[in-house]
Amino acid sequence: MGKPITTPPKGSRDFLPRDVRQRTYVTDIIRGVFQAHGFAPLETPAFERLDTLLGKYGEEGDQLLFKILVRGEPLVAAVRQAHAYLAQPGALVQGRSGETAPGAEPMLADLGLRYDLTVPLARVVAAHQGKLPSVFKRYQIQPVWRADTPGRGRFREFYQCDVDIVGATSKVVEAEVAGAAAECLERLGFSDFKLRINHRGLLRAIVEHCGIAASSEADAIVAVDKLDKIGVEGVERELQARGIAAEAARRLLSIMGEAKSLAAVKAALAGSERAQAAIAELESVLDFASVTAAHAHLSFDVTLARGLGYYTGCIFEVAVADLAGSLGGGGRYDGLVGMFLGKDVPACGFSLGLERILVVMEERKMYPPDLERVDAVIAPVEEHDMKAALAFAEQLRRAVGEVAGGNAALSVDLLPKGTQPGKLRKHADEHGIAAALWLEPGAIDRASLWTKHDGVTRKDLSVNDAAEALREQRRLTKQSAQ
Amino acid sequence: MGKPITTPPKGSRDFLPRDVRQRTYVTDIIRGVFQAHGFAPLETPAFERLDTLLGKYGEEGDQLLFKILVRGEPLVAAVRQAHAYLAQPGALVQGRSGETAPGAEPMLADLGLRYDLTVPLARVVAAHQGKLPSVFKRYQIQPVWRADTPGRGRFREFYQCDVDIVGATSKVVEAEVAGAAAECLERLGFSDFKLRINHRGLLRAIVEHCGIAASSEADAIVAVDKLDKIGVEGVERELQARGIAAEAARRLLSIMGEAKSLAAVKAALAGSERAQAAIAELESVLDFASVTAAHAHLSFDVTLARGLGYYTGCIFEVAVADLAGSLGGGGRYDGLVGMFLGKDVPACGFSLGLERILVVMEERKMYPPDLERVDAVIAPVEEHDMKAALAFAEQLRRAVGEVAGGNAALSVDLLPKGTQPGKLRKHADEHGIAAALWLEPGAIDRASLWTKHDGVTRKDLSVNDAAEALREQRRLTKQSAQ
């Protein structure tokens, strides 16, 4: 047997300590903003029933779900059933990479991994009705999984940070979710992001206005959504490929290309009641948003479409110039909860993509330098004094006192072998630990302390003296980082 | 089509806001203790290659893995292959619930959901060798998944909180991981837990001493592990069923039943070098642990076996009287990393089971009363003044000032509809929100504030006045909770 493969599976990653600290730094800030806005935390299982997920994300979404194999006894029947299915004429569907058997999957799998945080929210609202407030404001920061082709800032396992408000039609909720998302980005140090806004009802009205049949509406919107990526000519080709008449396609693209402002669109669609209603909603959202963090970043963009099928009203997308694709997006989806509950419940949300935010923060060096949180490493010079070193470490860890940067206890690492002071200082230096403490041979209750901050070694310190010195060091490190 | 099922899949749960707050309260304390002990955070993907997981957890573990269906083109071949496998004579294996096809699974699945946090750690150590310190102390708090039968405190999706030290043979690391685990429980408010310790090498020596063949050693240890659950007679039957001679089984159970202290075992196995070496290690661990939080809870128990196959040295288990099963456990596993790296690396860890800790904390009412963190709900009396209410909320959320209980911003919920003061106060009361703020018709920059704490309504407050009152309220709530 060869040496086993030890890299994480395709599109997934191991987060080493530095990665986790950066991720935690970012999610703590996002969580803080969401909580300040009165959103309450929700968490849902990693897997959902497959039929909860299927049909919610469009055809492509269905194919990108990770599906979990049925277990035990039912597996035998499932294999036989799937095999019989494959033997049927026409059962094989030609996919991008040859023959595939999507129709066989639901027989073999009963669960699917979470694909986004919105469908689980809709299910939760239906399941826990009555236990939740009539206006339910929740945030959720959890991973989702998509069997997509990995790329820059694009993974098969990635975190989303979502806020949603369920149960309210007032357009103030659009301003609330967009404002919270914008404030997250501002507090992380972003100032140059653009928050584009549009309205699905307006897109529909435009499609209608251009003489495109209602049955082709979704096709037209999917094509328009690619304007950013494939340009005017690409979209024109795609519209034709989807059976939309050349004349209608040209009219659509002309409005998309020329109507730069909300006023221009309003004038161009003066005769469409549907368009005017959507524009009134957009105006209301923009007015509310003017008192939030979203204000400085918001702009109307008639070409914004958002891919996901479930949006019904305003839609948002946030991006920075130096990353293709978005940092997040959202909008109103008044029909999704109804798919689970049997009656429509209005809802609106915003989702920030953690991985893309992290990619840009890494490239722009936006992390504070003091994310490393180990205050000291301790070791005895001779292994024989290990118990005394452990006792010293334990007392430091429990030393009560105000530590700069929160009330977190002192973090003390014990090196489990006898170590010479020079080697210990080198160890501290190499691993980003701020100080080294060692017990001279035979020492009990006393240690020598070297702090990286000033390069000074203090000898014969009691636990209390050492604790005070380590706290002072953290204060100074924090100050110099500001 | 009937109404879809909206409950979470079997053995998984939705965590509503109160649940998440309780879980976060507990994991924050655990994380703080782990960090104070110098452990660094690690996170690994939810899924691993199936061959990373298979063969690490014993036969039962292999069967309890959630497996992910292969995707796209390879699925067709996999279905055909699995079907052909089923047609082979003897391919069907009789399981507890009838026919199963475990042999067909690896053809149909390429990934498996994380089953514990230890095997992923071993893989990470092999994959990132050189990037990690030679003694790697990591903590990891993440969910794992097992297709087990759900029960009290037993789920198919559950969190583990692990600390491990990789790369050190000193028995001080046993004391470090057990000490950290014990301190977590103490800081959560547990004082009555028992931390049992034993040694796999000692168990082997006892098995050998009783005349049981080396080939039956694992069987004997698995049977002994059930002593708690099925009693002496049950274990005796199981030993016989596993082909161990009645006389040897009786000798084994007699040592297990009579040797209550380490000294007694030491005397009974005076002639076994293997036993004496294991006992020396246990004595060393107990000596080191005497200066840690583990000390008051530790006791030797020769019957402790721990189910998992990979332990090689000291083993631990922690439990409270009012919950069957354990709150966690751990031990030394010097061979596991070698399965990935090709050379052995010593390792030792402790895993706390979050769900079981939460079950006991809920039953014993160990949560602080002020986990709810919304400081106020705000609304305009008339919908027309919604924008002024939003502006007031936004200013409160950004109001800078020291807030008792950390520097978290004030948390202000906005009710997105015009609401009468009486109804708003009722809403606050019902949803555990500490105060209600409302804007009288036409008001701008001024609000009325009702605080639950004293039942008083203050009128005509500026943002700064309201912020100060809300901070004071949080201080008082926190005080009265202590």
Interface residues (C-beta under 8 A of the other chain):
Chain A: K3 P4 I5 T6 T7 P8 P9 S12 R13 D14 F15 L16 P17 D19 V20 R21 R23 T24 G32 V33 Q35 A36 H37 G38 A40 P41 L42 E43 T44 P45 A46 F47 E48 R49 D51 T52 Q63 F66 K67 I68 L69 R71 G72 E73 L75 V76 V79 R80 A82 H83 L86 L92 G95 S97 G98 E99 T100 A101 A104 E105 L108 A109 L111 L113 R123 V124 A126 A127 H128 K131 L132 P133 V135 K137 R138 P143 W145 A147 E157 I165 A168 S170 V172 V173 A175 E176 G179 D287 F288 V291 T292 A293 M339 F340 L341 G342 R373 V374 V377 E383 M386 K387 L390 A391 A393 E394 R397 G406 N407 A408 A409 L410 S411 V412 D413 L414 L415 P416 K417 H427 H431
Chain B: K3 P4 I5 T6 T7 P8 P9 S12 R13 D14 F15 L16 P17 D19 V20 R21 R23 T24 G32 V33 Q35 A36 H37 G38 A40 P41 L42 E43 T44 P45 A46 F47 E48 R49 D51 T52 Q63 F66 K67 I68 L69 R71 G72 E73 L75 V76 V79 R80 A82 H83 L86 L92 G95 S97 G98 E99 T100 A101 A104 E105 L108 A109 L111 L113 R123 V124 A126 A127 H128 K131 L132 P133 V135 K137 R138 P143 W145 A147 E157 I165 A168 S170 V172 V173 A175 E176 G179 D287 F288 V291 T292 A293 M339 F340 L341 G342 R373 V374 V377 E383 M386 K387 L390 A391 E394 R397 G406 A408 A409 L410 S411 V412 D413 L414 L415 P416 K417 H427 H431
